[in-house]
Amino acid sequence: MLAFPISCQKETIKAEEGIEGVWELRKISGSWATQTYQPGSGNDISFTETHYEIRENGQVVESGEYEIVADPSVVESTCLNIEAGKYTQRINFKNARYPQKVFFDLPGNNLTLLSGCFALDGGSRREYERQ
């Protein structure tokens, strides 16, 4: 009888810590510019177990399947000094508009995506908050 509550508790923890859900964009920054977004701006990304949707101003601009893959190359890919143990996985967006490596970190109730090389002015950091 105790196995059922323990199982539910583990599933809840997994859901809270996983990428599945709706994430509202709060900030985009690159090598030279930063743009912030207020709650309710209609700019978000959502994940189910296998699918994603990206919305800009409330309109779906990209959707498809994705997978999470381990990838230790964040330092080489982003040209940044990254703390050991962070950004060790990336999201492989299938059929993406801009195919590149997108690394992610889940600090607390936030999702941070890193892509491109910042040293070459091609880097992007997107910060989202779980909804």
Salt bridges, closest charged atoms under 4 A:
GLU24 OE1 - ARG26 NH1 2.73
ASP44 OD1 - ARG55 NE 2.83
GLU53 OE1 - ARG55 NH1 2.57
GLU56 OE2 - ARG97 NH2 3.33
GLU62 OE1 - ARG97 NE 3.12
GLU65 OE2 - HIS51 NE2 3.90
ASP71 OD2 - ARG90 NE 2.66
ASP71 OD2 - LYS101 NZ 3.21
ASP105 OD2 - LYS86 NZ 3.35
GLU127 OE2 - ARG125 NE 2.89
GLU129 OE1 - ARG26 NE 3.38
